[in-house]
């Protein structure tokens, strides 16, 4: 492995030096034409130069600056990749000496390249800044660098310089012909390669719109010297003169000229697209269409137009892409990465152009599923991976084959579902690959180890920080510089390497260092800090400029106090766990930028540190969640009766859902009260009172003296009979009609008239009164930000640590030997559960892919994100919507290969055929409403290891 890394380092070095040499040649050509010294530090007589010419020089150096920035990005991406590779090799390589040698060589190479790049970038950036500053001032410059350079090389007599300079600017072609382009003049400059100077005259005449001089120079210069390098001013409208004249006088040379390439492999047509000049591109394309080409030339032209079409698509130049399409490009032309025009359009989501390209491919009976080289993706896979349902539909209509697999054996459908794009999955047809052991099912990772995770010990607290927001649906950057006039902005502009250091003031934890700019999403890269429980959480951010190895200069700093005790009182906190920190410039007064942090604080819980030896069990909200359908008998969810019935009907495990102070409840707000008051804003007495409002005036209590009495209580008189009951149900329904939950669903679970209604219950009641053989999967239903927004209430809740501690206290007192799993939709809850206790397994629940997607949480936005999060925090499993595994059964084995328990929930789980399909795929736990029906079918099926449990809903607890 070390030998392979040495080889890759050599390849990188060779390629990188080639790029640097090409940029040097580009600048040398500019310097030669305008008479600058090699690698100029400043430009001579800049204040007296023609504004038009100064703008051309600015464009040339701005292009160089852009290419240098791309090199910086290229270096940084490779540095990050090599760092990760060396980290992995350190864990597996047996030749530590060779590995250390490779690492040392890589570091030395990076330092050498960085110093060389910084020097060039700083010089070019200063030149661009000087030109921009000069152009911003009022000026009347008349001097010409390029004319002065040309004449000084051709005519030693200075008295004729001014005359010829004026002649070139004013298109006095007769004088130009006499003094420069005539045979005697060319012979006099033979020692200096006159063809080179004639080519410069062509460029100068194009620059100053000297039409007659352009035509005269083209007639004189040998045709073999007319090439793409003479299209330096291709974006200039006068360049069309040269093209038209060549087409009229020498069509063969014109074709060769327009198809010739520069040092970067670009033709004049490429230059026109890069310059965003549709008028010039139109002239070039029309010129080519007028030239009679042989078969080989036509083939080369179609390939060139194919590459230009891809370039225009990548540049977002739709108008120019349509021009190219009208001239018959090779639509199957592939870039160096194997991308076709259709692939680029699909990847970019450009539906109009994708439709045009796909339509022409279909009319020519050409293949639409051309595979790119890097991952083996087709255009359909790119569309599905990006979640573009309309693009996927278009490609399918054009004949794309959704059954194809990429280089890893994944299908387009699996790419879509894996990334949470169920909307795309609805467009595709169900398709099962020929083997269930390839693709996602073949993914292998390191064995999921037992929890070596950080447990929050007594006397300390742990701060978990994410750089940036963990919520989607916005465009806020994690680090924002450049909008402020500051030293750090100059540092960014000059391309110096930067890094940010984050630490807690007074904390023993090691400071965390993050290279800037950020290359990837930080929502899955938490920073963890330990601190004494009595210390303030003051986070400090420092930004350093890294000049040379082991040398850093502080350029900006910011700090913020993250404690919230004084904001909303002792019991409550905001659901918005984000803080924007202003970074202050070290050298100049004022801000230099901002940093956005997301965070959560874990406080210790004293008990539940020893794992229970009992088997893991999952359960929901009793005999399942209530739905609007009347197709089967439903007991009210979140009631003791529903849990008893689930056990009586033979389900091995049932799922209980809960929230803080042990009340079993699902929704965000207690809508039975006729309002949208959140559960965490009611007392237990109020919660019970609202539940009792649904009961008859005389209620016969069930007995909980023993398991036998629980399962066979004396049947009381039916409460749903009589006019009084019907009238009461109507009154309750009328009260509910203004609640958000009722308006959204059209009904309210556990309400009279819809289900067999019973009193609401608490977690403690369930733990104490239900038989121990009934296992619990307790969902900590902590309020989420999107729920508060939907209910129209303030994003405030009980403190998350208090919320969780109350639930854990109930378990510690009353759970006994009961099998229990803890779960939550809220990633912060899962993090804290994994830090506070080790007695019970923890699972993340996610509604990834379900529509509409009100929840903007990034860490559970897809199966991909959920699995990454679960592995990061050493959770025991994930619970996903069953559609995920019904669409793509092979994703079940992907989850299990990651060392995680795989569970699913959803209404579709109530259909026996869906339950059997998931059981066959290997799902460990099925969360269902109709426990007996599914259990009996799976038992009859005889091939299922999955446990049918009640549907995953929530249990809220109220302190």
N, C-alpha and C positions, 0 to 999 in steps of 0.2 A: 504493500500500500504506500509506503514511503517513496518507493521508486516511481510509482504512478504520479504522486504529488510533485516530484521533481520534474517529471516530464511535462506536467501541466503548467508548472511555473515557467519552464523554458518556452513553451508555446505562447503563454501570455506575454512574456517579455518580448519575444520576436514580433508578435502582432502589435504590441504597444509601441515599439520603436518604429515600426513601419508607419503607423498613424502619425507619429511625431514628425517623421521625415516628410510625409506628404504635406503636412501643414507648413513646414519650413519652405517647401517648394512653392506652395501657394503664396506665401508672404513674399518670397524672393521675386516672384513674377510681378506682383504688385509694385514692389520697390523698384524693380528694373524699369517698368513702364513709366512711373512717375518720378524717377530720378532720386529716390530716397537711398540713404545708406542701408546696408544690410542690418536687420534687427534695429530699426530706429528707436530711439528713446523719445524724441520729439520730432515734429514736422517743421521744416524750414519755411519761413515766410508765410505762416498759416493765416495771418491777418490780412494778407493782400491777395489771396488766391480766389479765383472764380468760385462763386457759391455752388454752381452746378458741379464742378469738378470736385469740390470739397465734399459734396454729398455722395459722389461715387466712391471716393476713398473711404468715407464713413461706412457705406454699405459693405465694402470689401472687408474692412476690419471688424465690423459688427458680425459678419458671417464667420470670420475667424474666431471671434470671441464666443459665438454660439457653439462652434465645434469644440473649443477648449472646454466649455461647460459640459458638453456631452462626454468628453474624455474624463472629466472629473467624476461624473456620474458613473461612467463605466468602471473607473478605478475603485470607486466606493462600493459598487455592487460586488465586484470581484473580491475586494478586501473582506466584505461581510461574508461572502460565500466561503472563502478560504479559511476564515476564522472558525466558521461552523464546522468545516471539514476537519480542521486540525483538532477541534474539540472532540469530535466523534472518534477520530483516529487515536487520540490519547486514551480512550477507553477500551480500544480493541487491538491496537498495535503491540506487537511483541518486540519490535526493534525501536526502542525509545531513542537511541542515539541517532539513527537515521531520521526519525521524526523531528527531533530537536534541530538537526542540521537543515531540514527542509523548512522548518518554521523560521529559523534564523535567516536563511537565504531570502525567504519571502518578505520578512520585515525589512531587511536591507534594501531589497529591490523597491519596495513601496516607498521607503524614505528617499531613495535616489530619484525615483520618478516624481514623487511629490515635490521635492525641492526644485527640480527642473521645470515641472509644470507651473509651479507657483511663480517662478521668475518670469516665464513667458506670459502667463495670464496677467500678472500685474502690469507688465509693460504694455501689452495690447489694450488692457482696460484703461490705462492712463491715456493712451492715444485716442481711444474712442471718447473718453470724457473731454479731452481737450477739443476735439472736433465738434462735439455737441455743444460745448460752451461757446465756441466761436460762431457756430451757426445760429445760436440763440441771440446774438448781438446784431444790431443794425450794421450793415457792411456794404461796401461798394468795391469789392476786390476785382481786379482785372488780370492778375497773373495766372499763368497756367503751368503747373508742374510738368505735365506730360509733354506739352509742346516744347518747353524749355529743355527738357531732357532729350527729346528727339533731335532738336536742331543742334544742340551742343555736341552731339555725337556725330552728326552728319556734316555740319558746316563749322569749321574752326573760326571763320570770320564773324565777329560779334555784330558788325554793322548791319548784317542782313537778318539778324534774329527777329527784330521787332516787325520787319516787313512780312516775313514768313509767318510769324505768329498771328498777325492780323489777317493774312491770307487764309490760313487754316480756319480761323474762327468765322470769317465772312464767306467761306466757300468760293474763294477766288481760285478756281481750279487751274486756270491757265498758268498762274505764277507757281502753283504747287507742281504742276507738270514740268515747268522749266527748271526749277531749282532742286527738285527732289526726285521726281518720277521719270525724268528724261533719262535716256541711255547714258549720256555723259555723267549725269549726277549719280546714277547707280554705279557706274564704273569707278567713280571717285571714292565711293564708300564701300567698294568690294571687300576691302580688308575687314570691314565691320559687319559683314553679312547683311546686305541691303534688303533681303527678303524679310528679315526680322523687323526692320524699320518700316517697310511698306505695310506690314501687318499692323504695326503701331499706328500708322496713318489711318488705316481703316477704322481702328478703334476711336481715334481722336475725331475723325470726321463723323462717326456715328454719334459721339458724345455731343458735338456742337451742331448736329443736324445738317451737316454739309453734304447734301445729296450728290452734287456733281463730283466732288472730290472722292466720295465713297465709290462711285461707279468707276472713276478713272483709276483709282488704286486697285480695284478688283481686276480691271483689264490688264494691269501691268504685272501684278504678282503672279508667279507660277502657281498653277492650280493645286499642286501638291502641298503648298504652304497655307492653303485656306482650310482651317480646321476648327474644331470646337473651342480651342483656346482663344480664337478670335471672336468668340461670342461673349467676351467679358462684359459687354454692355447689352446683353440680350434683352434685358427688361426695358431698354430705351426704345421708344416708338420708332426712331430712325433706323433701328436695326433691320426693319422690314425692307428698307431700300437695298441693303446688301443681298438679302434673300431674293427679292424680285429680280434684281439685276443678274444674279447667278442663274436663276431659273431661265431667264430669257437668253443669256449668252452661252451658258455652259451647263445644261441640265444634269449631265452626268456628275460634274464637279459639285453641283448644288446638292445632289442626293448624297454624295460622299461626305460633303461638309455637314449637312444636317444629321447624318448618321454617325459622324465621327465622335469620339469621346475624349474627355480630358483625363487628367491624372486620377480623378475620382470615378471614372467610368460614366460620366454624365454627358449626354448629348445636349445640343441647344434646346431641344424640347424639354428635357429635364430642368434646364436652367429657367425656362419660361415658367414652368409650374412652381419651382422654388421661389421665383420672384413674384408669384401671384399676379402674373400678367396675362390675362385671357386674350387680350387683343394680339399680343405677340404670338401666343400659342396658335391662335386662329390663322395668322399669316403663315406660320411654319407648316401647319397641317395642310393648308390649302396649296402651298408650294409643293409639298410632297405628292399631293394628289394629282398635280399637273405633270409630274415627271413619269416617263415610261420606264418601268423597272423590270429587270429580268426576274426569273423565278426565285433565285437565291436572295436577291435584294428585297423582293416582296416578303419573303419569309423572315428576313432579318428585320424589316420594317414592322411587321405584325408583332414580332417578339418585343421590339423596342416600345411599340405603342402599348403592349400589355404591361410592361414595367412602368410606363408613364401613367397608365390608368391606376395601377396600384399606388403610385406616388400621390396622385391627385386625391384618391380616396383617403389615404393616410393624412393628407394635409387638410382634409375637409373642404377641398375646392370642388364642390359638386358641379359647378358650371363647366369647369375645365374637364372634369371626368366625363361629362356628357358629350363634350366636343370630341374627345378621344374615342368614345364609343361609336360615334357616327363615322369614324374612319377605319373601322374593321380591325380592332386590335385582336391579338391572340388571347382569348378569354381563359385559356388553360395555362397561360404563362405563370410560372411560379417564381417567387422571389428567392433569395438565398436561404430563407427559412421554409420554403415550400408553400408559401401562401399565395393563393390565387386572388383575383379581384373579388370574386364572390365571397371567399372566406373573409377578406378584409371588410367588405360591406356588412357581412353577418356579424363579425366581431365588433364592429363599430356601431351596429344598430342602425345603419343607414338603409331604411326600408325602401325608399323610392329607387335608389340606385341598385340595390339588391334585386328588386323586381325587374329592372331593365336587364341586368346581367343574366339573371336566371331565365328570363324570357328568351333571350338570344341563345343561351346554351340549349334550351329545349328545342328551339326552332332549328338549330344546327345538329340536333341529336348528339350533343356532346355530353360527356360525363359531368355530373354535378357534384359528386362526392369525391373530389380530389383531396388527398390526404396531405396535410402539411408535415414537415420533417421532424419537428422537435418532440411533439407528443402523439403524433398520429391522429390528429383531430380532423374531422370534416367541418364544413360550414355549419351543418346542423348542430354538431357538438358545441361549436363556439356560441351559437345562438342560445342553446339550452343552458350552457354553463353560465351565461350572462343573464338568464332569466327573461329573455325576450320572446314572449309567446307569439306575437304577431310575425316575427321573423321566422320562428319555427314553423308556423302554419304556412307561410309563403314557400319555404323550402320543401316542405312535405308535398305541397301542391305541384311543385316543380319536379317532383320525382325523387327527392332525397330518400335514401334508405336508412331508416332509423334502427335497423338491426345490426348495423356495422359496429365493430368494436375498435377502440383506439389501441395504442401500443401496449397499454396495461390491461386491456381486456374489458374496459368500461364502455357502456353504451351511452348514447345521448340522453336517454331517459334517466339513467343512473347519475349522470353528471348534474342534471337539473334537480332531481330529488335530493341528492347529497348536499346541494347548496341551498336547499329550502325553497326551490321554485316550483311549487305544486301547481301553480297556474300554467306553467309550461307543460307539466305532466298531463294535464287535462287535454291538451292539444294532441299529444302523442297517443298511439294505440298501445295497449298492453302487449309487451313482447318479452318473452323469457328466453335468454340466451341458451344455447344448446347444452352448456355445462354450468352447473351452479357452483363450481369450485374455482372459477377464474374471476378476473376483474376484482370487484370489491371484496369478494369472499377470499381472495388470495392475498389480501393486504396483511403484512406481518409487522408487528412491532415488538419491542422488548416486553418481556413478561410483566404484567401488572403486579407490582410488588405490594406487600402489606404496607400499611401506612407509616412511612417514616416522616410524615408531615409534621409541621410545627404545631405543637399544642400550646395553647395560651396558659401559662402557669400562674399560680397565685403570686400576687405582688407585681404583676406586669400587665401591659396591654400591647397589642400588636396592631400596627397601622399597615393596611394594604392599600397601595397607591397604584393607579393606572395613569400613564401619561396620555392625556386626551380623554374624550368622552366615551363611555360604554353604551351610550344610546345613539341610535341612528336617526335618520330623517333630518339632518342639518348639515351645514358645510363649515362648521367651526374647526379650525386646525388645532392640533395639539400644541404646536409651537408656531408662533406667528411673528416673524420679523420682516422688515422691509417697508412697513407703512409709517415708520418713524425715521426722522432724520437723526441718525445716531452712529456711534462708532461701530456697533455690532453690525449695522446694516452695511457699512463700508467693508467690514471684515467678510461678510457674506458675499458682497459684490466682488471683492478681490480674490475670492475662492480659497481663502485660508481654511484649513481643517478646523472644525469646531467640535466641542463636546460639552455636554451638560452634566453637571454633578448634582445629585439630589441627596440630601441627608436631613436627619432630624437633629435639631439643636440640643445638645446635651445627651443624646442617645448613644449607647455603645455600639449600635449597629454600624457596619461598614457603609460608607457612602456609595451610592449607585452611580455608575458612569454610563452615559448614553451618547454615542456618536451622533452628530448632526451634519446634514439634515437627515430627518427620519426617512427610511426607505420603505418601511412596511407598517402595517396596522399594529398599534400598541395595545389594543383592547384585550389581547391574550398574553400580555407580558407584564404581570404584576411585579411591583417592587415591595418587599416586605421589610418592615422595621420593627424592632422590639424596643420598648421603653418602659421605665418604671411607671407604675400606675398613677403616681402623684405628680408626674411631670407633664407640662403642657406640650401639646403636639404642634410644635413650631417647625414647619418644613422650610428648608432653605434650598434655593436653586441658584447655582453658579454656572455661568457659561464662560468657557475658556477658549482662547485661540491657541492652537498647537503649532508653534513656529517650527521647531525642530524636535528631534527625538528627546523625550523626557523633559521638554521645556514647554510650560504653559503660561499664558498671560490672561488674567481675569479681565473680561471685557463687559460683563453684565451680571447683575445679581437681583434676586427677588426673594421675598419671604412672606409667609402667611401663617396665621394661627388657625388650625383646623378644628379646635374644640368648639362645640356648639351649645354648651350647657347654659350660657347666658342669653341665648337667642329666643328659645321657645319654652323656657322653663325647665323643671327637673325631669319631667316625664315624656316630653315630646321632642321630636326632631323633624327636620325637613326630609322629604323623600328625594329631593334633589341633592345628591351627594357629589357635587362638583364645585370647584373653586377656580376662578380665573385670577392668575397672579400677574401683576405688572412687573416686568423686568426693567430695572433702572440701569442706565448706562453708567459705566464707571468713570469715563473721562468727560462726558458732556452732560449738562443738567437735563433731566427729562427721561421719559420712558424709551426703551429700546425695542420693546415687543411685549408679548404676553405668552404665558404658558397655562394650559388648561389641564387640571388634575381632577380625577375621580378617585374617591377613596371610601373606605369603611374601616371602622375601628372595632377590633375584637377584644372583649373583656373576658376574664376567666370565669368559668363555672366550677365550683369546688368538687362536684361529684361526677359520677358516670365516666370514670377513666378506665375501667376494666372491661374489655370486650366480653359480651355474653356468649356462652358456648352454644346456645340454642340456635336452631336453624333460622335462616332469614325468611321472613313472611311479609306478604304484601296485602294491603287491603284498601278499601275506598270509603264510600260514604254509606255503607250498609248494603242494602239490596239494589244499589245502583242509583244513578242520578235520574231525576224526573225529566221527562221530555213531553212535548206537546201532543205527541201521538196518543190515541186511545186504543191502539191495537193490542195492548196487553195490560193486565192489572198491575198498578204501581203503588207501592207503599211510599209514604213520604220520606224523602231523603233527609239525612242528618237527624234521624230519630233512632231511639233504642229499638223500636219495633223492626226497623229495616235491618239492623244488624242481627237481631235474633233470627229474622226470617232467612237472612243469608246463610247463617250457620245451620238452620234447620233444613234448608234445601240442599245441603251437602257440599257447599263450597268449602274447600280446605282452608282458604284464607279469605278474609274480606278486607276492604280498604276503608280506613277511616281518614277523613280529612279534617284538619283543625287549624286553629289560629291561637292567638295568645291565651288568656285566662280561660282555659278549657271549655270553650263552647264549640259545639260541632256545627259548623255553618260553612256555606260555600261562597256566597256572594260578597262583594265589597261592602254593600250597604244593607241595612236591615229594612228592606222595603215592605215587610209585613206591617210596619208601623205607618205606612202610607207616605213616608218621606224617603230621602236619600241619605239619611244619617249613616255614616260609616260605623261598622261594628266596634271599632276601637274607640268610638265616642259614646258608647252606651255602657251602662253598668250591667252587671249580671242580673240584677233584679229587673231592670228594664227589659233585658233580653228575654227573661223568663215570662215577664208580664205580656209582652207582645205575643209570645207563643201561646200563653193561656187564653188570649183573646179569641183564638180559633176554636177553643174547646167548648162543649156544652156546659151549662151551669152546674150539672151534676156529673162528675167524672169518676169513673171506677178505676182506681189505680191498679196497675199491674204489680204482681208480687215478684220480688227479686231475692227471695230467701235462699233459693237453691237453683242449680242448673235445671233440675227437672221441672220445677215450677215455672222457670223462665220459658222453657220450651213448650209447656202445656198450660198456659194461664186459662182461667175460666173466661169464656167468651162473654163479654158484656153486650148489651144491646147495641145494635148498629147506630152510630152517631149520624149517619148521613140520611136518615129517614125523617119524614115529617116536614110540615110546612115551616116550623120554626127553624129547623136546620137549613132548609133551602133559602129562607129569608136571610139567615145569618151569613150563609155563603155568599149571597148576592151583595150584602153590605160589605163584607170583607173584600170582595172583588172590586167593588166600587172604590174602596179606600186605596187599593193597589194601583188604580189606573193612572195615577200621576207619578208613580215611581219609575225611574229610568229603566230598571231591570224588567219591569212588566211591559213597558212600552217597547223594549227591544225584543223580548221573547214572545209576548202575547199571552203569557201565563206566568205563574209564580210557583216554583217547586214547593211541595208540602203544603198546598193550600186546599181547603175544603172545596169540593165540587170537581176537582181535577184528579186527585189521588186519594188514597186512604190516609187521611191526615192523622198525625200524632203530635204530641208535645215535643218541642225542641229539647235537646239534651246537651250535656257538657262532657268534656273529656274525662273528668274524674268519674262521672257516672258510668261511662262505658268501661273504664279500667276496673272499677270496683264490681260492677254488676254483671258483666259479660264473662262467660267461661274462659279460662286461661287458654284453652285450645284455639280460640279465635285470635289469630294474629292481626296486628295492626300495621298498615303503612300510613304513617301520620304525615300529612302534608302541612307544613308550616305556611299558612296562607297569609303571609305578611303583605300589607297593602302595596300595590305597585303604582308607579307614577301614571301610567296610562289609564288605570282604573279611576284614579282621582280626577283625571282630566275628563273622562267620559261621564262621570257622575256630576261634574261641575263643582267640586268641592276643593278646598285648599289642599295642596300636596304636603300634608302634615300627618304624622302618625306617632304612635308610641315609639320610644327608643327601641331600636332593633335588638339591642342586647337584652333589655328588660323583657321584651316580647318573647325572645327565645328562652331566656332563663326561666320564665314562668312555666313554659311548656315542659322544659327539662325537669323542673322541680316536681311536676305532677307525675312524670314518668318515674323519677327516682323514688317517689313515695308509694306509688300504686301499681307500677307495671309488673313487679315481681319477675317471674320467669317467662312472661309472655314474649312471644316472638314479635319484634318490632323493627320496622324500617322507617327512617325519617326521609322526607322528600320535600321539595319546594320548587315552584316556578322561579323564585327569586335567587339569582346567583349569589348575592351577598349573604342570604340565609344559609345556603349550602357551604359557603366559605366559613361562616361562623360556626356552624354545626360541626364541621370537620376540625375546627380548632378548639372548641369548647368541650367535646366529649369523644370518647373512643368506644363506648359501649354498644352503639347501634350503627349499622351501615347507613350511608347517606346517598340519595339518588337525586339527580337533577331532572325535573320535568320541563318539557318545552313544547310549545305549540307551533314549532317551526314549520313553515309552509302553509299553515291554515290561513284562510282568508275570511274576512278582511284582517290584515295584519296591523292591529292597533298597537301591539307590544313592539317597541323599537329596540329592545335589548339585544345588543350585538352578540353577547356570549352564548345566547341560546337561539340565534336566528336561523340555524340550520343544524342538520345532523353533524355536519363537519365541525361547526363551532361548539356544539354541545359535547361531542366526544373529546375535543381538544380541552375544553374547560374541565370536564370530569377527570381526565388524566392529569391535568395540571394540579388539581387540588386533591388527587388521590381519592375521588369519590368511587362508590361501588357500582354505579350504573347510571343509565339514562332511561327516561320514559318519554316516548315520542308518540305523536299522532299515528294511528294505525295505517293511515293512507301511505305513509312513508314506506312501510314494509309490504303493503299490498301492491304498490307500484313496482317496487324493486326488492324482491325477497333476498337477493344476494347481499343487500346492505345489513341484514341481520348478522350474518357471519362477520362482516366488517366490524360491527360494534363488539362482537364477542372476541374477535382477534385482538382487539385493543385491550382485552382484559376486563371488560365491563359486562355487567348484567344488562340484558336487553328486554325492555318492557314496552307495551303499546297500550294506548287507550283510544276511545272514540266510539261513536254510535255504530259504525260499521262492524265493530267487534261483536255486536249482538247477532250477526248473521253467521250461522254455523259454517258456511262455506268459507267465509273470511277467517274465522277462527282456525279452521283446519289448515288453511293455506299458510298462515303464520306459524302454526305449530310445526308444520312440516319444514318450514324455513329455519326453525330453531329458536323462535322467540321464547324467552324464559318465562315471562309473565304476561298474561292477557287480562286487561282490566275491562270488565264487562258489566252491563246492567242486568241481563237475564242470566244469572249465574247457573241455575239448574239446567236450562235449555242447553247452554254451551257446554257445561260440565258433562251432561249426558251424551251429547254428540261427540265430544272428544273422547269420552270413555268408550263409546261404541266404535269410534274410529280406531282406537287402540294403538295409535302411533304418535301420541303426543306426550311430551315431557313438560309442556307449558302448564302453568297453574292458572285456571280461570278464576279471577277475582273480581270484585265489584268495581264499577267504573270509577276512575280517578277523579274525585272532586276534593273539596277543601274542608278543613276543619279549622275554624278560627278560635282563638282563645282570648278571653278578655280578663285582664288583671283587675 
